[in-house]
Amino acid sequence: MSPPAGSLRGVMGMGGAGGRDAERRRRLVAAVVVLAMLLVAGATVLSLALG
């Protein structure tokens, strides 16, 4: 039986969600998110200190 018409099984990425590079990709995304949060926090502190 074929999957439903709205199925997103193969749309997660080049190799799917569980490809061989999935763990590295997840760590890279997490690192970018953490870096962005640190930059925002630093900009907020600097803005408060200078304002």
Secondary structure, 3 states (H helix, E strand, C coil): CCCCCCCCHHHCCCCCCCCCCHHHHHHHHHHHHHHHHHHHHHHHHHHHHHC
